Amino acid sequence: MPSVALPAAPPEAAPSFSPLYQQIKTLLLRGLQGGEWQPGQAIPSETELAARFRVSQGTVRKAIDELAGENVLVRRQGKGTFVATHAEQATQYRFLRLMPDAGGPPALQRRLLECRRMRAPLEVARLLALKSGEAAVQVRRLLLAAEAATLRPVVLDDLWLPGSLFKGLSAERLQAWRGPMYRLFEAEFAVQMIRAEEKLRAVAAGAEDAALLEVPPGAPLLSVERLSYTYGDRPVELRRGLYQTGAHHYRNELS
């Protein structure tokens, strides 16, 4: 594998005081962003990377530790370090914090309501860093959970995606896909969601939303707005969900 030089500032720039391991982290992220290593694929060993970047193994290890802490990479004992993927059972619901009161992981089924290409609304364009008039893909769906031997809707999701990144995404494609939606984004559109920011507030169900969620109009719902990012801190998904928390709760682990 060819050697990669550390990034150097131009002569006129101020000296960079970025720690060496942070520079290695930046180079690894560039490789990930450029598709050098795909989701689920092993990256080279620390020894190989140390030789490639001409730094110590400890410096590489510290860079990898940070990326693993950010869930960009995953360490597997005795196997190596892998690019995180939403295909794995443990990470399928990484950004979904809705948990059943009865305990256990969420087991939700999807019901697609709509998928269409449209001119991005002004607020959507702003949040996704799109230019005025750019296209977006809007997806509306329900997530349903089994309650008392029947499926009940618990989440009404509205998603907006940059049209330029998701050309060819259609209702038929979403209906045919059997895995997690983020895995579809990884596998077929080369878009990896690596982090997200959320805003939560309590709202009252409007008439249309209440009918879809099978609750009375005015019923309390949890509104969750999530903005998801890929490499380079580029926003690539805006998701606005209404959560029905009669038998579920929002769970977050703080440390």
C-alpha positions in Angstrom: 0.0 0.0 0.0 1.5 3.4 -0.9 2.8 5.7 1.8 0.6 8.7 2.6 2.3 11.9 3.7 0.9 13.8 6.7 -1.0 17.0 5.8 1.2 20.0 5.7 0.2 23.6 5.9 1.2 26.0 3.1 4.3 28.2 3.8 2.2 31.3 4.5 -0.2 29.6 6.9 0.2 29.7 10.7 1.8 26.7 12.3 -0.6 23.8 13.0 -0.6 22.5 16.5 -2.9 19.6 15.8 -1.6 16.5 17.7 -0.1 13.8 15.4 -2.8 11.3 16.2 -5.5 13.8 15.2 -3.7 14.2 11.8 -3.7 10.4 11.4 -7.4 10.4 12.3 -8.0 13.0 9.6 -6.2 10.8 7.1 -8.2 7.7 8.1 -11.5 9.7 7.7 -10.4 10.8 4.3 -9.8 7.2 3.3 -13.3 6.3 4.6 -14.9 9.2 2.8 -13.1 8.3 -0.4 -14.4 4.8 -0.2 -11.1 3.1 0.4 -12.7 0.9 3.1 -16.4 0.1 2.8 -18.9 -0.4 5.7 -18.3 -3.8 7.3 -14.8 -4.1 5.8 -11.7 -4.5 7.9 -9.2 -1.7 7.8 -5.4 -2.5 7.8 -3.8 -3.4 11.1 -2.2 -0.8 13.3 1.2 -2.1 12.3 0.4 -1.6 8.6 -1.1 1.8 9.1 1.9 2.9 11.3 4.2 1.9 8.4 2.0 3.6 5.8 1.9 6.9 7.7 5.4 6.6 9.1 4.3 7.1 12.7 4.4 5.0 15.8 1.8 2.2 16.4 0.7 4.0 19.5 -0.2 7.1 17.5 -2.3 5.0 15.1 -3.9 3.2 18.1 -5.0 6.5 19.6 -6.5 7.7 16.3 -8.4 4.4 16.0 -9.6 4.6 19.6 -11.2 8.0 18.9 -12.9 6.7 15.8 -14.1 3.7 17.6 -15.4 5.9 20.4 -17.4 7.9 17.8 -18.8 4.6 16.3 -17.1 5.2 13.0 -14.9 2.1 13.5 -15.6 -1.1 15.5 -12.9 -3.2 17.2 -13.5 -7.0 17.3 -11.4 -9.0 19.7 -9.0 -11.2 17.8 -10.3 -10.2 14.4 -9.2 -6.6 13.9 -10.9 -3.2 13.3 -13.8 -2.8 10.9 -15.8 0.1 9.4 -19.0 0.4 11.3 -22.1 -0.6 9.4 -25.9 -0.4 10.0 -26.2 -4.0 8.8 -25.3 -5.4 12.1 -28.0 -6.3 14.6 -26.4 -4.3 17.3 -26.3 -1.1 15.2 -29.6 -1.4 13.2 -31.4 0.9 15.7 -28.3 3.0 16.6 -30.1 6.3 16.2 -33.6 5.1 17.3 -34.0 5.6 21.0 -37.6 4.4 21.3 -37.7 1.3 23.5 -40.7 -0.9 24.5 -41.8 -0.5 28.1 -41.8 -4.3 28.3 -38.0 -4.4 27.8 -35.8 -5.8 25.1 -34.7 -4.2 21.8 -37.2 -2.6 19.5 -38.8 -4.9 17.0 -40.4 -2.6 14.5 -41.9 -3.2 11.0 -42.1 -0.6 8.3 -45.1 0.6 6.3 -44.2 3.0 3.5 -46.7 5.7 2.9 -45.0 7.9 0.3 -41.7 8.4 -1.6 -41.4 11.4 -4.0 -38.8 13.7 -5.4 -39.6 17.4 -4.9 -38.1 20.8 -4.7 -36.7 21.0 -1.1 -38.8 23.3 1.1 -36.8 26.3 2.3 -36.2 25.0 5.9 -35.3 21.6 4.6 -32.8 23.1 2.1 -31.3 25.2 4.9 -30.8 22.2 7.3 -29.4 19.9 4.5 -27.2 22.7 3.2 -28.9 22.6 -0.3 -29.0 25.4 -2.7 -32.4 27.1 -3.4 -34.4 25.0 -5.8 -32.4 21.8 -5.4 -34.2 18.6 -5.3 -34.9 16.5 -2.3 -36.4 13.0 -1.8 -39.2 12.9 0.8 -40.1 9.6 2.4 -43.1 9.2 4.7 -43.5 5.9 6.6 -44.9 4.3 9.7 -43.0 2.1 12.2 -45.3 -0.5 13.8 -44.8 -2.7 16.9 -46.6 -5.8 17.9 -49.1 -5.1 20.8 -51.5 -7.6 22.0 -51.1 -9.8 18.9 -51.7 -6.9 16.5 -49.5 -4.4 14.8 -49.9 -0.8 16.1 -48.2 2.3 14.7 -45.7 3.9 17.1 -43.7 6.2 14.9 -44.7 8.5 12.0 -41.5 9.4 10.1 -41.0 12.1 7.5 -37.5 12.0 5.9 -35.8 14.4 3.5 -32.7 13.4 1.6 -30.5 15.3 -0.8 -31.8 14.4 -4.3 -28.3 14.5 -5.8 -27.1 11.7 -3.4 -30.2 9.6 -3.7 -30.9 9.4 -7.4 -33.0 6.4 -8.2 -34.5 6.0 -4.7 -38.1 5.1 -5.2 -41.1 3.6 -3.4 -40.5 0.3 -5.3 -36.9 0.2 -4.2 -37.8 0.9 -0.6 -40.6 -1.7 -0.6 -38.3 -4.4 -2.0 -35.5 -3.7 0.6 -35.7 -6.0 3.6 -32.8 -4.7 5.8 -32.4 -1.5 7.7 -32.9 1.7 5.7 -29.5 3.0 6.6 -28.0 -0.2 5.2 -29.7 0.5 1.9 -28.2 4.0 2.0 -24.7 2.4 2.6 -25.0 -0.4 0.1 -26.7 1.3 -2.9 -26.0 5.0 -2.5 -22.6 5.0 -0.7 -23.9 7.3 2.0 -22.9 6.3 5.5 -24.7 7.9 8.5 -22.0 8.3 11.2 -23.6 10.7 13.7 -26.8 12.6 14.4 -28.2 15.5 16.4 -31.7 15.5 17.8 -34.3 18.0 19.1 -37.2 16.7 21.2 -40.4 18.4 22.2 -43.9 17.4 23.4 -46.7 18.1 20.9 -50.4 17.4 20.5 -51.5 15.1 17.6 -53.1 16.9 14.7 -56.1 15.2 13.0 -54.2 13.6 10.1 -51.3 12.4 12.3 -53.7 11.1 14.9 -55.5 9.0 12.3 -52.2 7.5 11.0 -51.0 6.8 14.6 -54.4 5.5 15.7 -54.6 7.9 18.6 -57.3 10.6 19.4 -56.7 14.1 18.0 -54.9 16.1 20.6 -53.2 13.0 22.2 -49.7 13.7 23.5 -46.8 12.8 21.2 -43.1 13.1 21.3 -41.7 15.0 18.4 -38.1 14.1 17.4 -36.2 16.0 14.8 -33.0 14.3 13.8 -30.3 15.7 11.5 -27.9 12.9 10.4 -24.4 13.5 9.1 -21.8 11.6 7.0 -18.1 12.1 6.7 -16.9 15.7 6.7 -19.9 16.7 8.9 -22.1 16.9 5.8 -25.8 16.7 6.6 -27.5 14.0 4.5 -30.8 13.3 6.2 -33.4 15.3 8.0 -35.9 13.2 9.8 -39.0 14.4 11.7 -40.7 11.7 13.7 -43.8 11.7 15.9 -43.5 9.0 18.6 -46.5 7.4 20.2 -45.3 6.5 23.7 -48.3 4.7 25.2 -46.3 1.5 25.5 -42.8 2.8 24.6 -40.3 5.3 26.0 -37.4 7.4 24.7 -34.2 6.0 26.2 -30.7 7.6 26.1 -27.6 6.5 27.9 -25.5 9.3 29.4 -21.8 9.0 30.4 
